[in-house]
Amino acid sequence: MSTRLLLFGDDELTTAVADYATAWGARVGRPAAPSAEALGKALEHDVDVVVVVSREDIQALRHALLVYARARHSASSAPAQALSDGVA
């Protein structure tokens, strides 16, 4: 089974990361816009890894906090599953 990777970013570095991950056998998802809504929809599917690629610290931090907040929200909705998966 291949790794399911969710990739946030919108520059050539992000494209290179997606290309390498795909070459290594990962299934890569790239939300069109890194908004809270896009993140929520993307995380509704099974995801093994979330990668945030950005040359700007503020943007990377914002995306990472959105992922963290969504994971915490999901963990509170399904605590037993989230804890067993190491999400909390």
Backbone as numpy.savetxt, mean C-alpha at the origin, in Angstrom:
# Nx Ny Nz CAx CAy CAz Cx Cy Cz
2.50 -18.77 -4.76 1.64 -17.59 -4.76 2.54 -16.35 -4.76
2.18 -15.39 -5.60 2.99 -14.18 -5.70 2.60 -13.16 -4.63
3.53 -12.29 -4.33 3.31 -11.22 -3.36 2.39 -10.17 -4.00
1.43 -9.71 -3.20 0.51 -8.66 -3.66 1.00 -7.34 -3.09
1.49 -6.47 -3.97 2.13 -5.23 -3.58 1.27 -4.05 -4.02
1.00 -3.13 -3.11 0.28 -1.90 -3.41 1.30 -0.78 -3.43
1.42 -0.10 -4.56 2.48 0.88 -4.77 1.90 2.27 -4.96
2.36 3.21 -4.12 1.95 4.61 -4.22 3.12 5.44 -4.70
2.88 6.30 -5.66 3.90 7.18 -6.21 3.53 7.49 -7.65
4.12 8.54 -8.19 3.73 8.94 -9.54 4.88 9.50 -10.37
6.07 8.96 -10.16 7.19 9.44 -10.96 7.96 8.26 -11.55
9.08 8.56 -12.21 9.85 7.51 -12.86 10.45 6.51 -11.87
10.73 6.95 -10.66 11.24 6.03 -9.64 10.17 5.00 -9.27
8.94 5.44 -9.17 7.82 4.54 -8.87 7.65 3.52 -9.99
7.75 3.99 -11.23 7.65 3.09 -12.37 8.76 2.05 -12.34
9.97 2.46 -12.00 11.08 1.51 -11.91 10.83 0.49 -10.81
10.33 0.92 -9.67 10.02 -0.01 -8.58 8.96 -1.00 -9.03
7.92 -0.52 -9.73 6.86 -1.40 -10.22 7.42 -2.41 -11.22
8.29 -1.96 -12.11 8.89 -2.85 -13.10 9.72 -3.95 -12.44
10.56 -3.57 -11.47 11.38 -4.57 -10.78 10.52 -5.54 -9.97
9.54 -5.01 -9.27 8.67 -5.88 -8.46 7.92 -6.88 -9.35
7.46 -6.41 -10.49 6.77 -7.30 -11.43 7.74 -8.35 -11.96
8.95 -7.93 -12.30 9.95 -8.88 -12.80 10.29 -9.94 -11.76
10.19 -9.59 -10.49 10.48 -10.52 -9.40 9.26 -11.37 -9.03
8.16 -11.16 -9.76 6.99 -12.02 -9.57 5.87 -11.44 -8.74
5.98 -10.19 -8.33 4.92 -9.58 -7.52 3.77 -9.13 -8.41
2.57 -9.15 -7.85 1.41 -8.53 -8.51 1.33 -7.12 -7.95
1.47 -6.14 -8.81 1.56 -4.74 -8.38 0.27 -4.00 -8.70
-0.30 -3.34 -7.67 -1.44 -2.45 -7.84 -0.98 -1.03 -7.64
-1.44 -0.13 -8.50 -1.06 1.28 -8.38 -2.32 2.13 -8.45
-2.83 2.59 -7.30 -4.01 3.47 -7.30 -3.75 4.71 -8.15
-4.79 5.14 -8.84 -4.67 6.30 -9.74 -4.30 7.58 -8.99
-4.90 7.78 -7.84 -4.64 8.99 -7.06 -4.42 8.58 -5.61
-3.37 9.08 -4.97 -3.09 8.70 -3.60 -3.96 9.43 -2.58
-5.26 9.26 -2.71 -6.18 9.89 -1.77 -6.64 8.86 -0.75
-7.28 9.33 0.29 -7.80 8.41 1.30 -8.83 7.46 0.69
-9.63 7.96 -0.23 -10.64 7.12 -0.88 -9.99 6.04 -1.75
-8.99 6.43 -2.54 -8.29 5.47 -3.41 -7.58 4.42 -2.56
-6.98 4.86 -1.47 -6.30 3.93 -0.58 -7.29 2.95 0.03
-8.41 3.45 0.50 -9.42 2.58 1.08 -9.90 1.53 0.10
-10.16 1.93 -1.14 -10.60 0.97 -2.16 -9.50 -0.04 -2.48
-8.27 0.43 -2.57 -7.16 -0.47 -2.89 -6.92 -1.48 -1.77
-7.11 -1.05 -0.53 -6.87 -1.95 0.61 -8.03 -2.89 0.87
-9.14 -2.73 0.13 -10.25 -3.67 0.27 -9.85 -5.04 -0.29
-8.88 -5.05 -1.18 -8.38 -6.28 -1.77 -7.24 -6.80 -0.90
-6.91 -8.07 -1.06 -5.79 -8.63 -0.31 -4.50 -7.97 -0.74
-3.74 -7.47 0.23 -2.46 -6.82 -0.03 -1.46 -7.36 0.98
-0.27 -7.75 0.49 0.78 -8.23 1.38 1.70 -7.10 1.82
1.98 -6.18 0.90 2.96 -5.13 1.15 2.45 -3.82 0.55
2.64 -2.73 1.29 2.36 -1.39 0.76 3.69 -0.67 0.67
3.95 -0.09 -0.51 5.20 0.64 -0.74 4.84 2.07 -1.13
5.47 3.02 -0.45 5.30 4.43 -0.76 6.62 4.93 -1.32
6.59 5.42 -2.56 7.80 5.93 -3.21 7.60 7.41 -3.47
8.47 8.21 -2.89 8.39 9.65 -3.10 9.73 10.28 -2.77
10.10 11.28 -3.53 11.33 12.02 -3.24 11.04 13.16 -2.24
9.76 13.38 -1.96 9.37 14.43 -1.02 8.97 13.81 0.31
9.64 14.20 1.38 9.38 13.63 2.69 7.94 13.82 3.15
7.40 15.00 2.93 6.04 15.29 3.38 5.03 14.39 2.67
5.19 14.20 1.38 4.28 13.35 0.62 4.40 11.90 1.08
5.62 11.41 1.27 5.81 10.03 1.73 5.19 9.83 3.11
5.39 10.79 4.00 4.82 10.70 5.34 3.29 10.71 5.29
2.73 11.56 4.45 1.26 11.62 4.32 0.70 10.28 3.86
1.30 9.70 2.84 0.82 8.42 2.33 1.01 7.31 3.37
2.14 7.32 4.04 2.39 6.29 5.07 1.37 6.41 6.21
1.04 7.63 6.60 0.05 7.83 7.66 -1.34 7.40 7.20
-1.66 7.63 5.94 -2.95 7.15 5.42 -3.03 5.63 5.49
-1.95 4.96 5.11 -1.91 3.49 5.17 -2.05 3.03 6.61
-1.31 3.66 7.52 -1.35 3.29 8.94 -2.76 3.49 9.51
-3.35 4.65 9.20 -4.69 4.93 9.73 -5.70 3.93 9.20
-5.58 3.59 7.93 -6.52 2.63 7.34 -6.32 1.24 7.96
-5.07 0.86 8.18 -4.79 -0.44 8.80 -5.34 -0.48 10.22
-5.18 0.60 10.97 -5.72 0.66 12.33 -7.24 0.58 12.32
-7.85 1.27 11.36 -9.31 1.24 11.24 -9.77 -0.18 10.92
-9.09 -0.83 10.00 -9.44 -2.21 9.64 -9.22 -3.15 10.81
-8.16 -2.91 11.57 -7.86 -3.75 12.73 -8.94 -3.62 13.79
-9.49 -2.43 13.97 -10.53 -2.25 14.98 -11.85 -2.86 14.51
-12.03 -2.98 13.20 -13.25 -3.59 12.66 -13.21 -5.11 12.74
-12.01 -5.67 12.62 -11.84 -7.13 12.67 -10.62 -7.47 13.50
-10.66 -7.27 14.80 -9.47 -7.38 15.64 -8.80 -8.74 15.61
-9.54 -9.81 15.63 -8.90 -11.13 15.68 -8.10 -11.40 14.42
-8.66 -11.12 13.27 -7.94 -11.35 12.02 -6.74 -10.41 11.88
-6.93 -9.13 12.19 -5.85 -8.17 12.05 -4.68 -8.50 12.96
-4.97 -8.89 14.19 -3.90 -9.22 15.12 -3.18 -10.48 14.68
-3.89 -11.45 14.16 -3.23 -12.67 13.74 -2.36 -12.42 12.51
-2.69 -11.41 11.73 -1.90 -11.09 10.56 -0.79 -10.08 10.87
-0.71 -9.59 12.08 0.32 -8.63 12.45 0.04 -7.22 11.98
-1.21 -6.87 11.74 -1.55 -5.55 11.22 -1.63 -4.51 12.33
-2.09 -4.88 13.49 -2.36 -3.90 14.55 -1.12 -3.26 15.08
